[in-house]
Amino acid sequence: MHLPGGPTRNTKKNPAELNLTEPAPVRWFLTAIALAFLALFLFVPLAAVFVQALEKGTEAYLAAIAEPDAFAAVRLTLIAAAVSVPLNLVFGVAASWAIAKFDFPGKSLLITLIDIPFSVSPVISGLIFVLLFGLQGWFGEWLSANSIKIVFAVPGIILATVFVTFPFVARELIPLMQSQGRDEEEAALVLGAGGLKSFLRVTLPNIKWGVLYGVILCNARAMGEFGAVSVVSGHIRGATNTIPLHVEILYNEYNFTAAFAVASLLALLALVTLAVKSLAEWKVRQQISAE
Amino acid sequence: MGGRYAVLARSTCDLVRVTEREKHRMFNSAGKRNVLPGFGLTMGYTLLYVSLIVIIPLSAVFFKTASLSWEGFVEAVGSARVLASYRLTFGIALFAALLNSVFGLLSAWVLVRYRLPGKRIVDALVDLPFALPTAVAGITLATLYAPSGWLGRFLTPFGIKVAYTPLGILVAMTFIGLPFVVRTVQPVLEELETELEEAASCLGASRLQTFTRVIFPVLLPPLLTGFALAFARAVGEYGSIIFIAGNMPMVSEITPLLIITKLEQFDYAGATAIASVMLAASFLILFVVNILQWWSRRYSEK
C-alpha cells in the first residue's frame, strides 16, 4: 500500500506507479489552507486567552484570581461539578449496562432520550427549571410557602448542571460496552461469580478508560456551562455566580485583565481535558481493536 | 489485571469464542433468556433518572405553551422581532455549518492523509471548541475581532466590522461548530480502503475524478451528519455568541438571547412559546441526524 508522499507521476502505462495522492503543489496548497483555517479559529483564540490574562503581569493575574468574589465563584463551580459528575457517572454506568447487555423494545427511543440534553439549547435547559421551580412555576407556590429556594440559588444551578452534563458518560460507555458484548460477564457467571462481583471484577476494568473519558468531558462541561446556569442563577455576586458567570460580569465591567485571568483557569482546564481525552481515546481504541 | 475472575473469564471466552452474529442467531432462535443479572435495577434507575431530569422538565415547556391561546401563541412566536431573530439565528447557523463542512472536510483530509509535524497536537486541538467553556470563547472572540483587537485591526482599514455585527455571529458559530464535521468525517476517511482508489487509478481516472466519483460519495453521509450537528449546535448556542454579537433587536439578536430577555421581563409565556419553537426545530434536526446516521451505516455495511 502506498503512503501519501509517495510517487505522484501519473504514468498510467506502468501499473506499479499508481496515482494515489495529489501532486505535491496541490498537497502544499490544501495543507496551507487547512492550517490557516485551524490556526485562525483554534490557535489564535487559545493564545489570546493567556496573553490577555498576563498582559498586566503575574501580580495582577494572581490578584484577580484570589479576589473574594472570584474565589466564591470557583467554590460554587467546584460544588456544582462535584455533585453532577458522580450523579451522572452512576446514571451513565447503569444506563449503559441496561442498554448494552440486554435487548428490549424501545432501546433506540431510550438512547435518543438520553441524547436530548445534548441537542437542546443551553438557554432552554435553564428555562425548563425556571418553569418548574420559579415563582410562577409548577412547584413555585409550594416552594415559597416552605421558603425553599431553588431557582436563583445554588440548588437550581446544580440541577441545571446535572441536566446539561447528563448524557456524557452514557454516550461514551454505550458504544464501548456494546462492542464488548456479553461474553465475559456470562463466562464469569458460569464460573460462579455473582452479579455484583462480575460487574466489579470483569466489566469495570474493561470500561475504565471509557469511564475516564466520559467523566472528564462531563466535568469540563459542568465547570464551563454558561447559558443554562445564567438563566437559573440570578447573578448574585459572591453567592450564585459560577466561574463563567463571573467572567461575564468582569468583562461587562470592562475589567478585561481580570476577566481573562479567571477565564484562563477554565482554558487550562480545557487543555487538561483535551490531553486526558486524547489519552483515554487512544486507550479505548486500543481496547476495541483488541477485541 | 482485574483479578482471578477476570482472568478466568477471559480464558473461558477464548475457549467458547463465537462471532457476535452467530451468538445472536443462537440466542434468537433458541429463544434463550438473558442470564445477566441487574436488568431490573439498572433499567428502573435509568428510567427514573431520565423521567425526572429530562422528560418532566421538558414537558413543562409544552404544557406552558399549551396554556396560551392560539392567537397568543402566534403573536408570541410571530412578531417581527422574533421572526428577525429566527432569520438571523437559523440563517447564519446554516452559513456557518456550510463553512465548517468545506473547511472541516479539508482539515480532516489533511489530518488523515498528509504527514505533518505536530499533527497529533493539531488533531487534539480540533476538540478545543468542545472543551472550552462558551463564555471564555465568547470574550476571546469578541476581544480578537474588536476594531483594535489582534485580528480586527487588519479588517478595520477595509471598513469590515466583525465585532458587534452579524459577521461576528458567523465567526462565533463557525468556531463552535468546527469539531463536528472534522470528527464525523475523520473515522470514515481513516477506514477508507485504498484499493478503491488504486482500482480507479488503474482504470485511468485522474486524481480529481477519483476524488469526486469514488471518495466523495463515501464521505457524503458523515459530511451531512456533521453539517446537521454543527447547525444544531450553532442554532442553540448562547455564551460564545452574545459577547461578539451586537445584540440589537431586529439586527443582531439571536433567538436564545430573545428568550432570556423575555424571561427577564417576566413574560414567561412568550419565552416558553419561542423556546417550544426552538425545541421543535432541535428535535427535527435530531431526527434528521438519526436518519443520516442510519443511512451512512447502511452505506458502509454494503
Interface residues (C-beta under 8 A of the other chain):
Chain A: M1 H2 P4 G5 N10 K12 P15 L18 N19 L20 T21 E22 P23 R27 L30 T31 I33 A34 L35 F37 L38 L40 F41 L42 F43 V44 P45 L46 A48 V49 Q52 F91 A94 A95 W97 A98 I99 K101 F102 D103 F104 L110 T112 L113 I114 D115 I116 P117 S119 V120 S121 P122 V123 I124 L127 I128 F129 V130 L131 L132 G134 Q136 G137 W138 V162 F163 F166 G181 R182 D183 E184 E185 E186 A187 A188 L189 V190 L191 A193 G194 G195 K197 S198 F199 R201 V202 P205 N206 L217 A220 M223 G224 E225 F226 G227 S230 V231 I243 P244 L245 V247 E248 Y251 F256 A259 F260 A263 L266 A267 A270 L271 T273 L274 A275 K277 S278
Chain B: M1 G2 G3 R4 Y5 A6 L8 A9 R10 T12 C13 V16 R17 E20 K23 N34 V35 L36 P37 G38 F39 L41 T42 M43 Y45 T46 Y49 V50 I53 V54 I55 I56 P57 L58 A60 V61 K64 F103 L106 S107 W109 V110 L111 R113 Y114 R115 L116 R120 V122 A124 L125 V126 D127 L128 P129 A131 L132 P133 T134 A135 V136 A137 G138 I139 T140 L141 A142 T143 L144 W150 L151 T174 F175 L178 T194 E197 E198 S201 C202 G204 A205 S206 R207 T210 A232 V235 G236 E237 Y238 G239 F243 P256 L257 I259 I260 L263 F266 Y268 A271 T272 A275 M278 L279 S282 F283 I285 L286 N290
